[in-house]
Structures are given as structure tokens and as C-alpha cells.
Amino acid sequence: MKKLLLTALFFALPAAADDTRQPVKLTPQAQDVLRQEMLDNLIAINEVLALVAANKVKEAGEVAEARLGRSAMGKNARLPFEARPGPQMPAAMHELGRNGHLAASEFAAAAASGDRERALALLPNLTGNCVACHASYRTR
């Protein structure tokens, strides 16, 4: 099995080298802010998943709204323009980010209502826009 995995990895390497994602030019400051924001989002998603797994759905919704949802939008507006990633992104990339915030708020509303089944059904939407953006764009 290990040999099969290594063989598959070997054949995948040339494809990985041909990164077809759209390069996005950001100032170094905006790139730093975006990287930190993506790390913070990943940590928040992990916390949401851990809370859902512990059957603490309402708490998961609170975290999702506060750190990923509409409540988290615009937090970079106080930064100097050169440090703000949003205005420097292509419009479609920025739209994916906004849609991610909206999806987190939709999940949070379902979780807050106590509708565990609906919250679970919406859980994949928390990462769907993240996956689409990371699959389409790169900053390096």
C-alpha cells in the first residue's frame, strides 16, 4: 500500500508544479494580513467542528458568527489601504470571501435556532468558498 501511495505521489508531482491558479498581486503588507486572516479562519473552523462533534451546536454557531460570519466582515477597514487585501483582490476572489462570511452566518443562524440537522447540513458551506478560492487563486 505504501508503495502505491508513493507511486501516486510521484506521478502527481508534475501536475502540482504546473499551478494553474490565477496569481493575485497583493502588497507585501496585504499578503501578510491575508495569510494571518486565513490562519485565524482555519483555527475558527477547527473550533466550530470540535464544538459540533461535542454536540455543542449553539456554541459552534456563536464561534462561526463572531469569527467567520457577517460579524467578522470589515475588520481590515481600519488598516492602511496598502495592508487591506480586499480592495486589492480580483472581484470574483473578493466575492468568494464575502460569500464565505454569509455562509458562516447562515450556519450560525441554524445552529442558534437549535436545528442541529439543518446546521449539520450547512456545515460544508463553511469551507466551500474557502476551497473554491484556494483552488482558483494564489498569492505566490
C-alpha positions in Angstrom: 0.0 0.0 0.0 2.8 2.4 0.9 4.5 1.8 -2.5 1.2 2.5 -4.3 0.9 5.8 -2.4 4.4 6.8 -3.2 3.9 6.0 -6.8 0.7 8.1 -7.0 2.5 10.9 -5.3 5.4 10.7 -7.8 3.0 11.0 -10.7 1.1 13.8 -9.1 4.3 16.0 -8.7 4.5 17.3 -12.2 0.8 18.4 -12.0 1.5 20.2 -8.7 4.4 22.0 -10.4 2.0 23.4 -13.0 0.0 25.6 -10.7 -2.8 26.9 -12.9 -4.4 29.0 -10.2 -4.7 32.7 -11.0 -1.9 34.7 -9.4 -3.0 37.7 -7.4 -0.7 40.6 -6.8 -1.0 42.0 -3.3 1.3 44.4 -1.5 3.5 42.6 1.0 1.5 44.1 3.9 -1.8 42.9 2.4 -0.3 39.5 1.8 0.7 39.3 5.5 -2.7 40.4 6.7 -4.4 37.8 4.3 -2.2 35.0 5.5 -2.9 35.7 9.2 -6.6 36.0 8.4 -6.6 32.6 6.6 -4.8 31.0 9.6 -7.3 32.6 12.0 -10.2 31.3 9.8 -8.7 27.8 9.8 -8.4 27.9 13.6 -12.0 29.1 13.9 -13.3 26.4 11.6 -11.5 23.8 13.6 -13.1 25.1 16.8 -16.5 25.0 15.1 -16.0 21.4 14.1 -14.8 20.4 17.5 -17.9 22.0 19.1 -20.3 20.3 16.7 -18.6 17.0 17.4 -19.1 17.6 21.1 -22.8 18.3 20.3 -22.4 21.9 21.3 -24.1 23.2 18.2 -25.3 26.6 19.6 -21.7 27.3 20.8 -20.4 26.4 17.4 -22.8 28.9 15.8 -21.6 31.6 18.2 -18.0 31.0 17.1 -18.9 30.8 13.5 -20.7 34.1 13.6 -18.2 36.0 15.7 -15.1 34.8 13.9 -16.3 33.9 10.4 -19.7 35.4 9.7 -21.0 38.8 8.9 -19.8 40.0 12.3 -16.2 39.4 11.1 -16.6 41.4 7.9 -14.8 44.7 7.5 -12.2 44.1 10.3 -9.4 45.3 7.9 -11.1 48.6 7.1 -9.2 50.3 9.9 -5.8 49.3 8.3 -4.0 51.5 5.8 -5.0 50.8 2.3 -1.8 49.0 1.4 -2.4 46.5 4.2 -6.0 45.8 3.2 -6.3 42.6 1.0 -9.9 43.0 -0.1 -9.6 46.1 -2.3 -6.5 44.5 -4.0 -8.2 41.2 -4.9 -9.9 40.5 -8.2 -13.7 41.0 -7.8 -14.5 37.3 -8.1 -12.0 36.4 -5.4 -13.4 39.1 -3.1 -16.9 37.8 -3.8 -15.9 34.3 -2.7 -14.7 35.8 0.6 -17.9 37.7 1.1 -19.9 34.5 0.3 -17.9 32.7 2.9 -18.9 35.2 5.6 -22.6 34.8 4.5 -22.4 31.0 4.6 -20.9 31.2 8.2 -23.8 33.4 9.3 -26.3 31.1 7.7 -24.8 28.2 9.6 -24.7 30.3 12.8 -28.4 31.1 12.5 -29.3 27.5 12.1 -27.1 26.5 15.0 -28.5 29.3 17.2 -32.1 28.0 16.5 -31.1 24.6 17.8 -31.9 23.0 14.5 -28.9 20.5 14.6 -29.8 18.7 11.4 -30.0 22.0 9.4 -26.8 23.2 11.0 -25.1 19.9 10.1 -26.4 20.2 6.5 -24.9 23.7 6.3 -21.6 22.8 7.8 -19.8 22.0 4.5 -20.7 25.6 3.3 -18.3 26.9 5.9 -15.4 25.7 3.8 -16.9 25.6 0.3 -15.9 29.1 -0.5 -12.5 28.7 1.1 -11.9 25.6 -1.1 -13.1 27.4 -4.2 -10.9 30.4 -3.6 -7.8 28.5 -2.7 -8.4 26.3 -5.8 -8.7 29.3 -8.1 -6.2 31.9 -6.7 -2.7 32.1 -5.3 -0.6 34.9 -3.9 2.8 33.3 -4.6 
